[in-house]
Amino acid sequence: MRAAAIFFMALAIAGAHPAGAQGEARVPIVRRGDRLILDSKVGAVTASVPAEAMQDGGKGDTIRVKNLQSGKVQPAQIVRAGLAEVAR
């Protein structure tokens, strides 16, 4: 815990901000429970499956999604409302 306090003190002295702490509020375009299309791209091939968002997120955020065909929960990056891509 002490190391974390020192880290944030150093950031404050340097004028830096940890990721996501710049005071900018991201607008969630996906809400927990929303149905999504989950794309998985390998080379020129894209597979799409239905999924459910397990948490809120904005464009570019990585959230947990549940593949509704396999039941697997995995990270995915939000592309736009209703569409996410498997995070690599």
Secondary structure, DSSP 8 states (H G I E B T S, - for coil): -HHHHHHHHHHHHHT---TT-SS-----SB-TT-EEEEEEEETTEEEEEEEEESS-B-TT-EEEEEETTT--EEEEEEEETTEEEE--
